[in-house]
Amino acid sequence: MGVGKFVGLLCVAGMLAHCSGQESLDSAKTAPGAGGSAGAAPCIGAGCGTGGGSAGTGGVPPEKELESSFRSPVATGRYVWTANPDSSRVARVDAKSFDARTFEAGFAPTHLVGLPGPSDEDRALVINVGSHDASLFIADAKGDVTVHSAALHQGANAWAVSASGKWAIAWTDYTQVKNADITEGFQDVTVLDLNALPPVSTRLSVGYRPSRVFISADDKQAFFVTEPGLSVVALDSSLGPLVDRDVPMSDNPLSQPARDVTVTPDGAYALVRRNGSADVTLVELASGTLKNITLSGAVTDIDLTEDGSLAIAVVRAPGDLTGADAGVPDAGSDAGVSADAAGDAEGDAMDGGSNDAEAAAPDAAPPAPAPDSEMFALPIPGVFSDPGQMQSQVIAGQVAGSVALGESGNVAVLFTNATANDHLTLVDLKSGAGFLSYRTVSLKAPVLAAFVAADDAHAIALLQPAAGSSKPGAFSIVPIAKDLPPKIQGTDAPTFTVSIAPAPSTRAIVTTRNDTTKVYATYVTRMPELQVDRISLASPPLASGMVPSAGVAFVAQEHPEGRITFVNLEKGDARTLTGFELGAKVVD
């Protein structure tokens, strides 16, 4: 890391998504899930890694879980906090007045998170990787800041925070540690009681190599997804936080296929999907009872509604219990693509519907029609005792292996990023009899990830470069509530981050970055107008987010003394703040 260089460690005080500065600019982070440590600046464009699990079978890779990595921050305060590991200081920027102040932290403050809490306070918490402790910053209604410290275990690089802001858990995400030895289990975690000042630290040991962390809505339990199973931590024990038990996630805990584990918000159940398996497993965490329900083929993705009452599962290839679908023509291309082309990070995969193969061989036989995919709605927990509660919907002629849900659970967006495919299927989950209402749109470039806006009326789809296009990136604004054509927007650099404002705002920003050409920008998107305005950035972006109380979005950028661009979401104009530690000034 260069001298004075700010890493991508921006969070808005009070937000519920968590930032981590450990993200490499040449690898995309696998989605951490709710309560985990979402990357602040994930790389998703040309030259970046694909992320997302183990290799698939049949020549087709698994779907890449990217949505949670790009989940937009949600702020309750007006401040943006940044950490500078080289100066050991943390800066706080007022998104309304653009006033900036700096405060001393521990040695090398790096992994920063905003905290929910009282309406008259804004709080931030940072891991000081050099001194193995945390600094808690509390700004009161007057803007005065107090700082408290708490001891942590060595090597912490991620946060999980409870919805109330009472608990924060520092843990080690092993995927961010290069060349880790097999004996390094990263089992140490530190639980902080933030209701006490200074915070009270409790060090614990959980299962081997935790990968996701959940905290129940009632603040009573924390759950660590580990290789052996699920480590359950009792947070409200009379003895303080302690590891209560370990719950197996399968009948054969020694078998370790790649799996996706999600815990319901009430902490009652865990939902398990395994690569190449048609089974979805429900684990009753109190008793450890496992129940399976078998779908029509290998389940390629599963998502849970915000309240945990409904799971949506996707089977990319019904009838295939191995997950293989090699040789399946791509629904977004007349000629289809190979698995090798689909996995090319440069996006040399799909022509957005042009018939290159037919042009090269006019007498060739027409391509076979795309197979169907299937979606299932699983009421939790009822479907596991009464399979008749399950509803299913065949998505005819579409290859769909990933699902993104809206916050309300009324809308689902289906796509695949395992192969190059420009189709996005929009599903109305609240239709009277089953799903029954869906339509598919073409976005002219392969879909990388999709996000449903807070009002369920639109989606933002990030796209990979299309074959034959001169644009290195693209994204689309897709109307959901109305049957209108999507807005396609080419970009002059690969898409990098996306942030969507919470309701009632209907704005989003998409940030792009190309270090080779040194082209950097953010695009302000307006819904329902489907209008896009480009704003150039002077330096490489690191992270983006929203400050709803100020009506602005922010983009953090690399700069020796720190740089943030604030974008007014209604007017579309931008102001840039540079030099936090040298006396901040606003640059138009």
Long-range contacts (C-beta under 8 A, 24 or more apart in sequence): 1-85, 1-86, 2-560, 3-86, 3-560, 4-84, 4-86, 4-87, 4-560, 4-561, 5-86, 5-558, 5-559, 5-560, 6-82, 6-83, 6-84, 6-542, 6-556, 6-558, 6-559, 6-562, 6-563, 7-83, 7-85, 7-110, 7-542, 8-40, 8-41, 8-542, 8-543, 8-556, 9-40, 9-82, 9-83, 9-109, 9-110, 9-111, 9-112, 9-126, 9-542, 9-543, 9-556, 10-40, 10-80, 10-81, 10-82, 10-112, 10-542, 10-543, 10-545, 10-554, 10-556, 10-564, 11-40, 11-73, 11-80, 11-81, 11-112, 11-113, 11-114, 11-124, 11-545, 12-73, 12-74, 12-75, 12-77, 12-79, 12-80, 12-81, 12-95, 12-114, 12-545, 12-546, 12-547, 12-554, 13-75, 13-76, 13-77, 13-78, 13-79, 13-80, 13-81, 13-114, 13-115, 13-122, 13-123, 13-124, 13-139, 14-74, 14-75, 14-76, 14-77, 14-114, 14-115, 14-116, 14-117, 14-122, 14-123, 15-73, 15-74, 15-75, 15-76, 15-114, 15-116, 15-545, 16-73, 16-74, 16-116, 16-161, 16-163, 17-71, 17-72, 17-73, 17-74, 18-113, 18-158, 18-159, 18-160, 18-161, 19-73, 19-111, 19-112, 19-113, 19-114, 19-543, 20-111, 20-157, 20-158, 20-159, 20-173, 20-176, 21-83, 21-85, 21-110, 21-111, 21-112, 22-110, 22-111, 22-157, 22-158, 22-173, 22-176, 23-176, 25-515, 27-51, 28-52, 28-64, 28-66, 28-69, 29-69, 29-175, 29-176, 30-65, 30-69, 30-175, 31-65, 31-66, 31-67, 31-68, 31-69, 32-68, 32-69, 32-158, 32-173, 32-212, 33-68, 33-212, 33-214, 33-262, 34-68, 34-214, 34-262, 34-265, 35-160, 35-161, 35-162, 35-212, 35-213, 35-214, 35-215, 36-68, 36-158, 36-160, 36-212, 36-213, 36-214, 37-111, 37-157, 37-158, 37-159, 37-160, 37-171, 37-173, 37-213, 38-68, 38-69, 38-71, 39-69, 40-542, 40-543, 40-556, 41-496, 41-497, 41-541, 41-542, 41-543, 41-556, 42-66, 42-69, 42-70, 42-496, 42-497, 43-496, 43-513, 44-70, 44-448, 44-449, 44-462, 44-494, 44-495, 44-496, 44-497, 45-472, 45-473, 45-493, 45-494, 45-495, 45-496, 45-512, 45-513, 45-514, 46-345, 46-346, 46-347, 46-465, 46-472, 46-473, 46-494, 46-514, 47-345, 47-346, 47-494, 48-345, 48-494, 49-345, 50-343, 50-345, 53-258, 53-275, 54-258, 54-275, 56-275, 56-276, 56-323, 56-324, 56-418, 57-276, 57-322, 57-323, 57-324, 58-320, 58-322, 58-323, 58-324, 58-325, 58-326, 59-324, 59-326, 59-327, 59-339, 60-323, 60-324, 60-325, 60-326, 60-328, 60-339, 60-342, 60-418, 60-419, 61-339, 61-342, 61-343, 61-418, 62-258, 62-275, 62-300, 62-323, 62-418, 63-300, 63-301, 63-316, 63-401, 63-402, 63-416, 63-417, 63-418, 64-402, 64-417, 64-418, 64-448, 65-260, 65-301, 65-402, 66-417, 66-448, 66-449, 67-404, 67-449, 67-450, 67-451, 70-449, 70-451, 70-462, 70-497, 70-498, 71-451, 72-451, 72-498, 72-499, 72-500, 72-501, 72-508, 72-544, 72-545, 72-546, 73-114, 73-499, 73-545, 73-546, 74-502, 74-546, 74-548, 75-114, 75-545, 75-546, 75-547, 75-548, 75-549, 76-116, 76-117, 76-119, 76-122, 76-549, 77-114, 77-121, 77-122, 77-139, 77-547, 77-549, 78-122, 78-547, 78-549, 78-550, 79-122, 79-124, 79-139, 79-547, 80-545, 80-547, 80-554, 80-556, 80-564, 81-112, 81-114, 81-124, 81-126, 81-137, 82-112, 82-556, 82-562, 82-564, 82-580, 83-109, 83-110, 83-111, 83-112, 83-126, 84-109, 84-562, 84-580, 84-581, 85-109, 85-110, 85-129, 85-130, 87-581, 88-128, 88-130, 89-581, 90-124, 90-126, 90-135, 90-137, 91-562, 91-580, 91-581, 92-124, 92-137, 92-139, 92-145, 93-564, 93-577, 93-580, 93-584, 94-143, 95-547, 95-549, 95-550, 95-552, 95-554, 95-566, 96-549, 96-550, 98-566, 98-575, 98-577, 98-584, 98-586, 99-584, 100-577, 100-580, 100-584, 101-145, 102-580, 102-581, 103-137, 103-145, 103-147, 104-147, 105-135, 105-147, 106-130, 106-131, 106-133, 106-134, 106-135, 106-149, 107-131, 109-135, 110-157, 111-156, 111-157, 111-158, 111-159, 113-159, 113-161, 113-168, 115-161, 115-165, 115-168, 115-194, 116-161, 116-163, 116-164, 116-165, 117-165, 117-194, 123-165, 123-194, 125-159, 125-161, 125-168, 125-192, 125-194, 127-152, 127-156, 127-157, 127-159, 127-170, 129-156, 129-157, 132-156, 134-168, 134-170, 134-190, 134-192, 134-199, 136-194, 136-198, 136-199, 148-197, 148-198, 148-199, 149-198, 150-192, 150-198, 150-199, 150-200, 150-201, 151-190, 151-201, 152-190, 152-201, 153-188, 153-189, 153-190, 153-203, 154-188, 155-186, 155-188, 156-190, 158-213, 160-213, 160-214, 160-215, 160-222, 161-215, 162-215, 162-219, 163-215, 163-217, 164-219, 165-194, 166-193, 166-194, 166-195, 166-219, 167-191, 167-192, 167-193, 167-194, 167-215, 167-219, 167-222, 167-235, 168-192, 168-194, 168-199, 169-213, 169-215, 169-222, 171-210, 171-213, 171-224, 172-210, 173-210, 173-211, 174-209, 174-210, 174-211, 175-211, 185-209, 186-210, 187-226, 189-224, 189-233, 191-222, 191-233, 191-235, 191-241, 193-241, 200-240, 202-240, 202-241, 202-242, 204-233, 204-241, 204-242, 204-243, 205-243, 206-231, 206-233, 206-243, 207-231, 207-246, 212-261, 214-262, 214-263, 214-267, 216-263, 216-265, 216-266, 216-267, 217-265, 217-266, 217-267, 218-266, 218-267, 220-267, 221-267, 223-263, 223-267, 223-270, 223-285, 225-261, 227-256, 228-253, 229-253, 230-261, 230-263, 230-270, 230-283, 230-285, 232-285, 247-283, 247-285, 247-288, 248-288, 248-290, 249-281, 249-283, 249-290, 250-274, 250-281, 250-290, 251-290, 260-301, 260-302, 262-302, 262-304, 264-304, 264-308, 264-380, 265-306, 265-307, 265-308, 266-308, 268-381, 269-308, 269-380, 269-381, 271-302, 271-304, 271-311, 271-380, 273-299, 273-301, 273-302, 273-313, 274-299, 275-323, 276-321, 276-322, 276-323, 277-321, 278-315, 278-321, 280-311, 280-313, 280-378, 282-380, 282-381, 282-384, 284-381, 291-384, 291-385, 293-378, 293-383, 293-384, 293-387, 293-390, 295-374, 295-376, 296-374, 296-392, 297-321, 297-374, 298-322, 298-323, 300-401, 300-402, 300-418, 301-401, 301-402, 301-403, 302-403, 303-403, 303-404, 303-405, 303-412, 304-380, 304-405, 305-405, 305-409, 306-407, 306-408, 306-409, 307-409, 308-380, 309-379, 309-380, 309-409, 310-377, 310-378, 310-379, 310-380, 310-409, 311-377, 311-378, 311-380, 312-375, 312-376, 312-377, 312-378, 312-403, 312-405, 312-412, 312-429, 313-375, 313-376, 313-378, 313-403, 314-373, 314-374, 314-375, 314-376, 314-400, 314-401, 314-402, 314-403, 314-414, 315-373, 315-374, 315-375, 315-376, 316-373, 316-399, 316-400, 316-401, 316-416, 316-418, 317-371, 317-373, 318-371, 318-372, 318-373, 318-374, 318-394, 325-371, 325-399, 328-370, 328-371, 328-399, 328-419, 329-367, 329-368, 329-369, 329-370, 330-370, 330-399, 330-419, 330-420, 330-421, 331-370, 331-397, 331-398, 331-399, 331-421, 331-423, 332-420, 332-421, 332-422, 332-423, 332-442, 332-446, 333-420, 333-421, 333-422, 334-358, 334-367, 335-367, 336-367, 337-419, 337-420, 339-419, 341-420, 342-418, 342-419, 342-420, 342-446, 346-465, 347-420, 347-445, 347-446, 347-464, 347-465, 347-466, 347-467, 347-472, 348-465, 348-467, 349-419, 349-420, 349-446, 349-464, 349-467, 350-420, 350-421, 350-422, 350-445, 350-446, 350-466, 350-467, 351-466, 351-467, 351-468, 352-422, 352-442, 352-444, 352-445, 352-466, 352-467, 352-468, 352-469, 353-422, 353-442, 353-444, 354-468, 356-467, 356-468, 369-397, 370-397, 370-398, 370-399, 371-397, 371-399, 372-396, 372-397, 372-398, 373-398, 373-399, 373-400, 373-401, 373-414, 375-400, 375-403, 375-412, 375-414, 375-427, 375-435, 377-429, 377-435, 391-434, 391-435, 392-434, 393-427, 393-434, 393-435, 393-436, 393-438, 395-425, 395-438, 395-440, 398-423, 398-425, 398-440, 399-423, 400-425, 402-450, 404-449, 404-450, 404-451, 404-452, 404-459, 405-452, 406-452, 406-453, 406-454, 406-456, 407-452, 407-454, 407-456, 408-456, 410-456, 411-452, 411-456, 411-480, 413-450, 413-452, 413-459, 413-461, 413-478, 413-480, 415-447, 415-450, 415-461, 416-447, 417-446, 417-447, 417-448, 417-449, 420-446, 420-464, 421-446, 421-447, 422-446, 422-447, 422-463, 422-466, 423-447, 424-450, 424-459, 424-461, 424-476, 424-478, 424-486, 426-459, 426-478, 426-480, 439-483, 441-478, 441-485, 441-486, 443-476, 443-478, 443-486, 443-488, 444-474, 444-488, 445-469, 445-474, 445-488, 448-495, 449-498, 450-478, 451-498, 451-500, 452-480, 453-500, 453-506, 453-508, 453-527, 454-500, 454-501, 454-502, 454-503, 454-505, 455-503, 455-504, 455-506, 455-527, 456-480, 456-481, 457-481, 457-482, 457-506, 457-527, 457-528, 458-506, 458-527, 458-528, 460-498, 460-500, 460-508, 460-510, 460-525, 461-486, 462-495, 462-498, 462-510, 463-495, 465-494, 472-514, 473-512, 475-510, 475-523, 477-525, 477-527, 477-530, 477-532, 479-528, 479-530, 482-528, 484-530, 487-530, 487-531, 487-532, 489-523, 489-525, 489-532, 491-521, 491-523, 492-517, 492-519, 492-521, 493-517, 493-519, 493-520, 493-521, 496-541, 497-541, 497-543, 497-544, 498-544, 499-544, 499-545, 499-546, 499-553, 500-546, 501-546, 501-548, 501-553, 501-569, 502-546, 502-548, 505-546, 505-548, 505-551, 505-569, 507-553, 507-569, 507-570, 509-544, 509-553, 509-555, 509-567, 511-537, 511-541, 511-544, 511-555, 512-541, 513-540, 513-541, 515-540, 520-557, 522-553, 522-555, 522-565, 522-567, 524-553, 524-567, 524-569, 524-572, 533-572, 535-565, 535-567, 535-572, 535-574, 537-565, 538-563, 538-576, 539-563
